[in-house]
Amino acid sequence: MTPDNKRKALKCIALAIAALVTVGSFFAIPEIARAIPASFTSLLMLSSPATPVVALRPEPKPHESVLWEESEPSAPPEEEESSEEELPPPPPEDAITVMADSFCWYEPGDVPTLNLINHTAYQVDVPSYAQKAYPIEPLSSTQEPLVLIIHTHGTEAYLPSGTDYYLPDEDFRSEDPTQTVVAVGNAIAEALEELGIPTLHDTTMHDKEDFNRAYTNSARTIKEYLEKYPSIRYVLDVHRDSIFGEGDVCEKTLTVVEDTPTAQVMLVVGTDESGSSHPGWRKNFTVASHLEERLNLLYPTLARPVNLREHGFNQWFTTGSLIVEVGSCGNTVEEAVTAGSFFAAAFADLVKSGG
């Protein structure tokens, strides 16, 4: 081979190598490789059309989609709500736990009895008074107010719902009506209205300004209502008790009515023993005895024994005047409101039937 022919052969070889490098670069990009016709590819690669050229793709990872289209971004996983209930904060170190007890004089399941706590020298028999004729006529069809609810000691407070302790400086008083006996009065009034008993509720806290003049203040309120609404037959003065047991620890009244924890109720009847002009107190006591019997019949263990006292407590204004002690200072407002609702149902039953 002549020198010229050798140079031409080397030049052809070099051109062929360059062409191969260029084609290889094209086929390294899949999109370009797919765009080149197969016939042209065969020509460039100096290979037979029967031999396909395959653009390599990376192997998908396990469980990875093999689709090459861009997918929508997935939403971040929702955080699972915690199934654990938030626990209330622990009580302060100096907190005092309230003691709960039933102050009814018979046990659940026993035949209910009529009992008396007598702070007077009068000899009375509660069962015999429950057999006397009821001194107030049954409810008529009138829509005039029949019941007045007041609060001589309106600042008497309960513990907040869910609380079973108090602090050493707690005075169990509040001017917030949602935390006091006023809330119980609301519950009683609403229940009576729903049961068809026309009821007025005076929310005045008669002890707010001067505790020592509370009964004087509430007497004035009662007279004003009776002058305006002479149809009123019942005046319910709603209070709460204050019970401290061994070690001066606050106690709360507690029973279960219709599977619901509830405070207990005590009827307080005043007399003329301390000098009050209240000669008709025995009629009030008759009303209380009939009401106690109705409470025992409908809601056993809800009622504590009737409490007979030497003071009159403004009960000379109407025959149906009573103090209704709902729970004690250790009860929660929820327990007291529940008791008030049950009391209202029994009271309405008595008023409608007239004893």
SEFI-28720 format. One record per residue: residue in one letter; x, y, z of N, C-alpha, C in turn. Coordinates in steps of 0.2 Angstrom, whole numbers, padded with zeros to 4 digits, always signed. Atoms other than C-alpha are relative to their C-alpha. Example, Ala and Ser with C-alpha at 12.3 -4.5 7.8 and 13.67 -1.06 7.14 Angstrom:
BEGIN
A+0004-0006+0000+0062-0022+0039+0004+0006+0000/S-0004-0006-0001+0068-0005+0036-0004+0005+0003/
***
This chain:
BEGIN
M+0004-0006+0000+0000+0000+0000+0005+0006+0000/T-0004-0006+0001+0007+0017-0005-0001+0004+0006/P+0001-0005-0006+0009+0031+0008-0006+0003+0000/D+0006-0004+0001-0005+0040+0001-0006-0004+0002/N+0006+0005-0001-0017+0025+0002+0000-0001+0008/K+0000+0001-0008-0011+0022+0021-0003+0006+0003/R+0002-0006-0003-0015+0041+0025-0008+0000-0001/K+0008+0000+0001-0033+0039+0017-0003-0005+0004/A+0003+0005-0004-0036+0023+0026+0000+0002+0008/L+0000-0002-0007-0031+0030+0043-0005+0006+0001/K+0005-0006+0000-0041+0046+0039-0007-0003+0001/C+0006+0003+0000-0056+0035+0036-0002-0004+0007/I+0001+0003-0007-0053+0025+0052-0002+0005+0005/A+0001-0005-0005-0052+0041+0062-0007+0003+0000/L+0007-0003+0001-0068+0048+0054-0006-0005+0003/A+0005+0005-0002-0077+0031+0058+0000+0000+0008/I+0000+0000-0008-0071+0032+0077-0004+0006+0002/A+0003-0006-0002-0077+0050+0078-0008+0000+0000/A+0007+0000+0001-0094+0046+0071-0003-0005+0005/L+0003+0005-0005-0096+0031+0083+0000+0004+0007/V+0001-0004-0006-0092+0043+0098-0006+0004+0000/T+0005-0005+0000-0104+0056+0092-0007-0004+0001/V+0006+0004-0001-0118+0043+0090-0001-0003+0007/G+0000+0003-0007-0114+0035+0107-0003+0006+0005/S+0002-0006-0004-0116+0053+0115-0008+0001-0001/F+0008-0001+0001-0134+0054+0107-0004-0005+0003/F+0004+0005-0003-0139+0038+0113+0000-0001+0007/A+0000+0000-0008-0134+0041+0131-0006+0004+0002/I+0006-0004-0002-0149+0053+0131-0006-0003-0002/P+0006+0004+0003-0165+0043+0130-0004+0003-0004/E+0005-0003+0004-0176+0056+0124+0003+0001-0008/I-0003-0001+0007-0164+0060+0109+0000-0007-0004/A+0000+0007+0003-0162+0041+0106-0006-0002-0003/R+0006+0002+0003-0180+0039+0104-0003+0004-0006/A+0002-0004+0006-0182+0053+0092+0003-0002-0006/I-0003+0001+0007-0170+0046+0079-0003-0006-0003/P+0003+0006+0004-0177+0034+0066+0004-0006+0001/A-0004+0006+0000-0172+0016+0067+0005-0001-0006/S-0004+0001+0006-0166+0016+0050+0007+0004+0000/F-0005-0004-0001-0155+0031+0053+0005-0002+0005/T-0004+0003-0006-0149+0023+0069+0005-0005-0003/S-0003+0005+0002-0144+0008+0060+0006+0002-0005/L-0005-0003+0004-0134+0018+0047+0006+0002+0003/L-0005-0003-0004-0125+0028+0060+0004-0005+0003/M-0003+0004-0004-0121+0013+0070+0004-0006-0004/L-0003+0005+0004-0115+0003+0055-0002-0007+0002/S+0003+0006-0002-0126-0011+0061-0006-0002-0004/S+0006+0002+0003-0140-0021+0054-0007+0002+0003/P+0006-0003-0003-0158-0014+0056-0004-0005+0004/A+0003+0006-0004-0163-0031+0064+0002+0001+0007/T-0003-0001-0007-0152-0026+0079-0002+0006+0003/P+0003-0006-0003-0162-0014+0090+0005+0003+0004/V-0005-0004-0004-0153+0000+0099-0005+0002+0006/V+0004-0001-0007-0160+0001+0118+0003+0005+0004/A-0003-0005-0004-0158+0016+0128-0001-0002+0007/L+0000+0003-0007-0154+0011+0146-0003+0005+0005/R+0003-0004-0006-0165+0017+0161+0002-0003+0006/P-0002+0002-0007-0160+0016+0179-0005-0005+0002/E+0005+0005-0003-0168+0001+0188-0004+0003+0005/P+0004-0003-0006-0182+0006+0199+0002-0004+0006/K-0002+0003-0007-0179+0003+0218-0006-0004+0002/P+0005+0004-0002-0190-0009+0226-0006+0004+0002/H+0007-0004-0002-0209-0003+0228+0000+0007-0003/E+0000-0006+0003-0204+0012+0218-0004+0000-0007/S+0004+0000+0006-0216+0017+0204+0005+0000-0006/V-0004+0000+0006-0209+0013+0186-0003+0005-0005/L+0002-0005+0005-0219+0027+0178+0005+0006+0000/W-0004-0006+0001-0209+0041+0171-0003+0007+0000/E+0003-0006+0000-0222+0054+0171+0001+0003+0008/E-0001-0003-0007-0220+0067+0186-0006-0001+0004/S+0006+0001-0004-0232+0062+0199-0002+0006+0005/E+0002-0005-0004-0242+0074+0210+0003-0001+0007/P-0003+0001-0007-0234+0077+0227-0005-0002+0005/S+0005+0003-0005-0242+0067+0241-0001+0004+0006/A+0002-0004-0006-0251+0075+0255+0004-0003+0006/P-0004+0003-0006-0241+0074+0272-0005-0004+0004/P+0005+0004-0004-0248+0061+0283-0003+0004+0006/E+0004-0004-0005-0261+0067+0295+0003-0003+0007/E-0003+0002-0006-0255+0067+0313-0006-0004+0004/E+0005+0004-0003-0265+0054+0323-0001+0003+0007/E+0002-0003-0006-0275+0061+0337+0002-0005+0006/S-0002+0003-0006-0269+0056+0354-0007-0003+0004/S+0006+0003-0003-0282+0044+0362+0000+0001+0008/E+0000-0001-0008-0276+0048+0380-0003+0007+0001/E+0004-0006-0002-0287+0061+0389+0005+0004+0004/E-0005-0005-0004-0278+0076+0396-0002-0001+0008/L+0001+0001-0007-0276+0073+0415-0001+0007+0003/P+0000-0007-0003-0281+0088+0426+0006+0001+0004/P-0006-0002-0003-0267+0097+0434+0000-0003+0008/P+0000+0002-0007-0262+0090+0452-0002+0005+0004/P+0002-0005-0005-0269+0099+0467+0006+0003+0003/P-0005-0003-0004-0258+0111+0476+0002-0004+0006/E-0002+0004-0006-0247+0104+0490-0004+0001+0006/D+0003-0001-0006-0257+0112+0503-0008-0001+0000/A+0007+0002+0001-0274+0106+0496-0003-0005+0005/I+0003+0005-0005-0286+0097+0508-0006-0003-0004/T+0005+0004+0003-0297+0083+0501-0006+0000+0003/V+0006+0000-0003-0315+0084+0503-0002-0007+0002/M+0002+0006-0002-0323+0069+0512-0008-0001-0002/A+0007+0001+0002-0339+0062+0504-0004-0005+0004/D+0004+0004-0004-0353+0054+0514-0008+0001-0001/S+0007+0000+0001-0372+0050+0513-0002+0002+0007/F+0003-0003-0007-0382+0060+0527-0007-0002+0000/C+0007+0003-0001-0398+0050+0524+0001-0005+0006/W+0000+0004-0006-0403+0040+0539-0002-0008-0002/Y+0001+0007+0002-0406+0024+0529+0004-0002-0006/E-0005+0002+0006-0396+0014+0516-0004-0001-0006/P+0003+0002+0006-0400+0011+0498-0003-0007+0000/G+0003+0006+0000-0412-0003+0496-0005-0001+0006/D+0004+0000-0005-0420+0000+0513-0007+0003-0001/V+0006-0003+0001-0438+0005+0515+0001+0007+0003/P-0001-0007-0002-0437+0025+0516-0004+0001+0006/T+0003-0002-0006-0441+0032+0533+0000+0008+0001/L+0000-0007-0002-0446+0049+0539+0003+0002+0006/N-0004-0001-0006-0433+0056+0551+0000+0007+0001/L+0000-0007-0003-0431+0072+0561+0006+0002+0004/I-0006-0003-0004-0416+0082+0567-0004+0006+0004/N+0003-0004-0004-0424+0092+0581+0004+0005+0004/H-0004-0005-0004-0416+0108+0588-0004+0004+0004/T+0005-0003-0005-0431+0113+0598-0002-0004+0005/A+0003+0004-0005-0440+0108+0613-0007-0003-0001/Y+0007+0003+0002-0456+0104+0604+0001-0007-0002/Q+0000+0007+0001-0460+0086+0603-0005-0001-0007/V+0004+0000+0006-0466+0082+0585+0002-0007-0003/D-0001+0006+0003-0468+0066+0575-0001+0000-0007/V+0000-0001+0007-0464+0067+0557-0005-0004-0004/P+0005+0004+0003-0474+0052+0551-0007+0002+0001/S+0007-0002-0002-0490+0058+0560-0002+0007-0004/Y+0001-0006+0004-0488+0075+0551-0001-0001-0007/A+0000+0002+0007-0486+0067+0534-0007-0003-0001/Q+0007+0003+0000-0504+0059+0538-0005+0006+0000/K+0005-0005-0001-0512+0076+0541-0002+0003-0007/A+0002-0003+0006-0522+0085+0528+0005+0005-0003/Y-0005-0005+0003-0511+0095+0516-0003+0007+0000/P+0003-0006-0001-0514+0113+0520+0000+0005-0006/I+0000-0004+0006-0512+0120+0502-0004-0003-0005/E+0004+0003+0005-0525+0117+0488+0005-0002-0006/P-0004+0002+0006-0519+0108+0472+0001+0006-0005/L-0001-0005+0006-0513+0118+0457-0006+0001-0004/S+0006-0001+0004-0527+0126+0448+0003+0001-0007/S-0002-0002+0007-0527+0131+0429+0003+0007+0000/T-0003-0007+0001-0521+0148+0433+0007+0000-0002/Q-0007-0001+0003-0505+0155+0425+0003+0005+0005/E-0003-0005-0005-0502+0167+0440+0006-0004+0003/P-0006+0004-0004-0485+0163+0449-0003-0003+0006/L+0002+0004-0006-0487+0150+0462+0006-0001+0005/V-0006+0001-0004-0469+0148+0468+0005+0006-0001/L-0005-0005+0000-0456+0161+0473+0007-0003+0003/I-0007+0002-0002-0437+0156+0474+0004+0006+0002/I-0004-0005-0002-0426+0167+0484+0007-0003+0003/H-0007+0002-0003-0408+0167+0492+0002+0005+0005/T-0002-0004-0006-0406+0174+0509+0008+0001+0000/H-0007+0000+0000-0388+0169+0508+0003-0002-0007/G-0001+0001+0008-0385+0170+0489+0008-0001-0001/T-0007+0001+0001-0366+0170+0491+0003-0006+0002/E-0002+0006-0002-0365+0153+0498+0002-0004-0007/A-0003+0003+0006-0354+0144+0485+0002-0007+0001/Y-0002+0007+0001-0349+0126+0479+0007+0000-0003/L-0006+0001+0003-0333+0119+0473-0001+0000-0008/P+0001+0001+0007-0330+0120+0454-0001-0007-0002/S+0001+0007+0002-0336+0105+0444+0007-0004-0001/G-0006+0004+0000-0323+0091+0445+0005+0001+0005/T-0004-0001-0005-0315+0097+0460-0002-0004+0007/D+0001+0003-0006-0313+0087+0476+0005+0002+0006/Y-0005-0003-0005-0301+0098+0486-0001+0007+0001/Y+0000-0007-0001-0300+0115+0493+0006+0002+0004/L-0006-0003-0003-0287+0127+0500-0001+0002+0007/P+0001-0002-0007-0284+0131+0518-0004+0007+0001/D+0003-0006-0001-0290+0149+0516-0007+0001-0004/E+0007+0000+0004-0306+0144+0506-0005+0002+0005/D+0006-0003-0004-0321+0154+0513-0007-0003-0003/F+0006+0003+0003-0334+0145+0501-0005+0005-0001/R+0004-0005+0002-0341+0161+0496+0002+0003-0007/S-0001-0003+0007-0343+0169+0479-0006+0005-0002/E+0005-0004+0003-0352+0183+0470-0002-0002-0007/D+0001+0003+0007-0352+0173+0454-0006-0004+0000/P+0006+0004-0001-0370+0167+0453+0000-0007-0003/T-0001+0007+0003-0364+0152+0442+0003-0005+0005/Q-0003+0004-0005-0355+0145+0457-0003+0000+0007/T+0003+0000-0007-0367+0148+0471-0007-0003+0000/V+0006+0003-0001-0384+0143+0477-0005+0003-0006/V+0004-0003+0006-0391+0155+0463-0001-0005-0006/A+0000+0005+0006-0386+0142+0450-0005-0006+0002/V+0004+0005-0002-0396+0129+0460-0008+0003-0001/G+0006-0003+0000-0411+0141+0461-0002+0000-0008/N+0001+0000+0007-0410+0143+0442-0003-0007-0003/A+0002+0007+0002-0411+0124+0440-0007-0002+0002/I+0007+0002-0003-0426+0122+0451-0005+0004-0004/A+0005-0004+0003-0435+0137+0443-0002-0003-0007/E+0001+0003+0007-0432+0130+0425-0004-0006+0000/A+0004+0006+0000-0438+0113+0430-0007+0000+0002/L+0007-0001-0002-0453+0119+0438-0004+0003-0005/E+0003-0003+0006-0458+0129+0423-0001-0005-0005/E+0001+0005+0005-0456+0115+0412-0005-0005+0002/L+0005+0005-0002-0467+0104+0423-0007+0004+0001/G+0007-0003+0000-0481+0117+0422-0001+0004+0007/I+0001-0004-0006-0478+0126+0439+0003+0007-0001/P-0003-0007+0001-0477+0145+0437+0004+0002+0006/T-0005-0002-0005-0462+0151+0446+0004+0006-0001/L-0005-0006+0000-0452+0167+0450+0006-0002+0003/H-0006+0001-0003-0434+0167+0454+0004+0007+0001/D-0004-0006-0002-0426+0182+0463+0007-0002+0001/T-0007+0002-0001-0407+0181+0461+0004+0005+0004/T-0004-0004-0005-0403+0194+0474+0004-0003+0005/M-0004+0003-0005-0389+0190+0485-0001+0004+0006/H+0002-0005-0005-0396+0197+0501+0005+0000+0006/D-0006-0001-0005-0380+0194+0511+0006+0003-0003/K-0005-0003+0003-0369+0202+0499+0003+0006+0003/E-0003-0006-0003-0367+0219+0507+0001-0001+0008/D+0000+0001-0007-0371+0214+0525-0003-0007+0002/F+0002+0006-0002-0372+0196+0531-0005+0000+0006/N+0004+0000-0006-0380+0200+0547-0007+0003-0001/R+0007-0003+0001-0395+0209+0539-0003-0004-0006/A+0002+0004+0006-0397+0195+0526-0008-0002+0001/Y+0007+0002-0001-0414+0189+0533-0005+0006+0000/T+0004-0006+0001-0420+0207+0535-0001+0002-0007/N+0000-0001+0007-0416+0210+0517-0005-0004-0004/S+0004+0005+0003-0424+0194+0511-0008+0001+0002/A+0007-0001-0002-0440+0198+0521-0003+0006-0004/R+0003-0005+0004-0442+0214+0512-0001-0002-0007/T+0001+0003+0007-0440+0205+0495-0006-0004+0000/I+0006+0005+0000-0453+0192+0500-0007+0004+0000/K+0006-0004-0001-0466+0206+0505-0001+0003-0007/E+0001-0003+0007-0463+0215+0488-0003-0005-0005/Y+0002+0005+0005-0466+0199+0478-0008-0002+0002/L+0007+0002-0002-0482+0194+0488-0005+0006-0001/E+0004-0006+0002-0489+0212+0486-0002+0000-0007/K+0000+0000+0008-0486+0211+0467-0004-0006-0002/Y+0003+0006+0003-0491+0193+0465-0003-0004+0006/P+0004+0004-0006-0504+0187+0479-0001-0007-0002/S+0002+0007+0001-0506+0171+0470+0006-0005+0003/I-0006+0004-0002-0489+0165+0477-0002-0004+0007/R+0001+0004-0006-0491+0150+0489+0006-0003+0003/Y-0006+0003-0003-0474+0143+0491+0006+0005-0001/V-0006-0004+0001-0458+0153+0495+0006-0005+0002/L-0006+0004-0001-0442+0142+0494+0006+0004+0000/D-0006-0004-0001-0427+0150+0501+0006-0005+0000/V-0004+0005+0002-0413+0140+0493+0007+0001+0003/H-0007-0001-0004-0396+0138+0504+0004-0006-0002/R-0004+0006+0000-0382+0125+0505+0003+0000+0007/D-0002+0002-0007-0376+0117+0521+0008+0002+0000/S-0007-0001-0001-0358+0119+0528+0001-0006+0006/I-0001+0006-0005-0352+0102+0536+0008-0001+0000/F-0007+0002-0002-0335+0099+0544+0001-0005+0005/G-0001+0006-0004-0330+0083+0551+0006-0001+0004/E-0006+0001-0004-0316+0075+0561+0006+0004-0003/G-0006-0004+0002-0300+0086+0560-0002+0006-0004/D+0003-0006+0004-0311+0100+0553+0001+0000-0007/V+0000+0001+0007-0311+0093+0536-0007+0001-0003/C+0007-0002+0004-0325+0099+0524-0003-0007-0002/E+0003+0006+0003-0337+0085+0520-0006+0002-0005/K+0006-0001+0004-0350+0084+0506-0005-0005+0000/T+0005+0005+0000-0366+0076+0505+0000-0004-0007/L+0000+0003+0007-0367+0063+0491-0004-0007+0000/T+0004+0007+0001-0379+0049+0485+0000-0001-0008/V+0001+0001+0007-0383+0042+0468-0007-0001-0002/V+0007+0000+0002-0399+0045+0459-0001-0001-0007/E+0000+0002+0008-0403+0037+0442+0007+0000-0003/D-0007+0001+0002-0385+0032+0441+0004+0007-0001/T-0003-0006+0000-0380+0050+0443+0002+0003+0007/P-0002-0003-0007-0369+0057+0458-0003+0006+0001/T+0004-0006-0001-0379+0070+0466+0001+0002+0008/A+0000-0003-0007-0379+0081+0482-0007-0002+0003/Q+0006+0001-0003-0392+0078+0495-0004+0006+0002/V+0004-0005-0001-0406+0089+0500-0003+0000+0008/M+0003+0000-0007-0412+0095+0518-0005+0005+0000/L+0005-0005-0001-0428+0104+0522+0000+0002+0007/V-0001-0003-0006-0427+0116+0536-0007+0004+0002/V+0006-0004-0003-0443+0122+0546+0001+0004+0006/G-0001-0004-0005-0443+0136+0557-0006+0000+0005/T+0005-0001-0005-0453+0139+0573+0000+0006+0003/D+0001-0006-0003-0458+0152+0585+0004+0000+0007/E-0003+0002-0006-0447+0145+0599+0005+0006+0002/S-0005-0006-0001-0434+0160+0598-0004+0006+0001/G+0004-0007+0000-0448+0173+0599-0003+0002-0006/S+0003-0002+0006-0453+0174+0581-0007+0000+0000/S+0007+0000+0000-0471+0178+0578-0002-0005-0006/H+0001+0005+0005-0474+0162+0569-0004-0006+0003/P+0004+0006-0003-0489+0152+0577-0002-0005-0005/G+0002+0005+0005-0493+0143+0561+0005-0005-0002/W-0006+0004+0002-0476+0134+0560-0002-0007-0002/R+0002+0007+0001-0485+0117+0561-0003-0001-0007/K+0002+0001+0006-0493+0119+0545+0006+0000-0005/N-0006+0000+0004-0477+0123+0537+0004-0007+0001/F-0003+0007-0001-0470+0107+0545-0004-0005-0003/T+0004+0005+0003-0485+0097+0538+0002+0000-0008/V-0002+0000+0007-0480+0103+0520+0007-0003+0000/A-0006+0003+0000-0462+0098+0524+0000-0007+0000/S+0001+0007-0001-0467+0081+0530-0003-0003-0006/H+0002+0003+0006-0477+0078+0514+0005+0000-0005/L-0005-0001+0005-0463+0084+0503+0005-0005+0001/E-0005+0005-0001-0451+0073+0512-0002-0007-0002/E+0003+0006+0002-0462+0058+0510+0000-0001-0008/R+0000+0000+0007-0463+0062+0491+0007-0001-0003/L-0007+0001+0001-0444+0064+0490+0002-0007+0001/N-0002+0007-0002-0442+0047+0498-0003-0005-0005/L+0003+0004+0004-0454+0039+0487+0003+0000-0007/L-0003-0001+0007-0447+0046+0470+0007-0001+0000/Y-0007+0000+0001-0429+0047+0474+0003-0002+0007/P-0002+0002-0006-0424+0037+0489+0008+0002+0001/T-0007-0002-0003-0408+0043+0499+0002+0007-0003/L-0002-0006+0002-0409+0060+0490-0001+0005+0006/A+0002-0004-0005-0417+0068+0506+0003-0002+0007/R-0003+0001-0007-0408+0070+0523-0006+0001+0004/P+0006-0001-0005-0420+0071+0539-0002+0007+0000/V+0003-0007-0001-0431+0086+0541+0004+0003+0006/N-0004-0003-0006-0422+0099+0552-0005+0006+0003/L+0004-0004-0003-0433+0108+0564+0004+0005+0005/R-0004-0005-0003-0426+0125+0571-0004+0004+0004/E+0003-0004-0004-0430+0137+0584-0002+0007-0003/H+0001-0007+0003-0429+0153+0573-0006-0001-0006/G+0005+0000+0005-0443+0158+0561+0002+0000-0007/F-0002+0000+0007-0433+0161+0545-0004+0003-0005/N+0004-0003+0005-0446+0172+0537-0006-0004-0002/Q+0004+0005+0003-0457+0157+0535-0008+0001+0002/W+0007-0002-0002-0473+0166+0543-0004+0003-0006/F+0003-0003+0005-0476+0174+0526-0005-0004-0004/T+0004+0005+0003-0484+0159+0518+0000-0007+0003/T+0000+0007-0002-0489+0141+0523+0005-0004-0003/G-0005+0004+0004-0478+0134+0510+0007+0003+0000/S-0007-0003+0000-0462+0143+0515+0005-0005+0004/L-0005+0005-0003-0447+0132+0518+0007+0002-0002/I-0007-0001+0002-0428+0133+0518+0002-0007-0003/V-0002+0006+0004-0421+0120+0505+0008+0000+0000/E-0007+0000+0000-0403+0116+0509+0002-0005-0005/V-0002+0004+0006-0395+0109+0493+0007-0002+0001/G-0007+0001+0000-0379+0100+0496+0004+0004+0006/S-0004-0003-0005-0365+0107+0507+0006+0004-0004/C-0006-0004+0003-0349+0118+0504+0005-0004-0004/G-0005+0004+0003-0339+0103+0499-0003-0003-0007/N+0003+0003+0007-0351+0098+0484+0002+0004-0005/T-0001-0004+0006-0347+0103+0467-0007+0004-0002/V+0006-0003+0002-0359+0115+0459-0004-0004-0005/E+0004+0004+0004-0364+0102+0446-0004-0005+0004/E+0004+0004-0004-0369+0090+0460-0006+0003+0003/A+0005-0004-0003-0379+0103+0468-0006+0002-0005/V+0005-0002+0005-0388+0108+0452-0004-0006-0002/T+0004+0007+0001-0392+0089+0449-0005-0001+0005/A+0005+0001-0006-0400+0088+0466-0006+0005-0001/G+0006-0005+0000-0410+0104+0463-0005-0003-0006/S+0004+0003+0005-0417+0096+0447-0004-0006+0002/F+0004+0006-0003-0422+0080+0456-0005+0003+0005/F+0005-0003-0005-0430+0090+0470-0006+0003-0003/A+0006-0004+0003-0440+0101+0458-0005-0005-0003/A+0005+0005+0003-0448+0085+0450-0004-0003+0006/A+0004+0002-0005-0453+0079+0467-0005+0005+0003/F+0004-0006-0003-0459+0096+0473-0006+0001-0005/A+0005-0001+0004-0469+0098+0457-0006-0005+0000/D+0005+0006-0001-0478+0081+0459-0004+0001+0006/L+0004-0001-0006-0483+0086+0477-0005+0006-0002/V+0004-0006+0001-0489+0103+0471-0006-0001-0004/K+0006+0002+0005-0500+0096+0457-0005-0004+0003/S+0004+0004-0003-0507+0083+0468-0004+0002+0006/G+0002-0003-0006-0510+0094+0483+0001-0005+0006/G-0002+0005-0006-0502+0081+0495-0001-0007-0002/
***
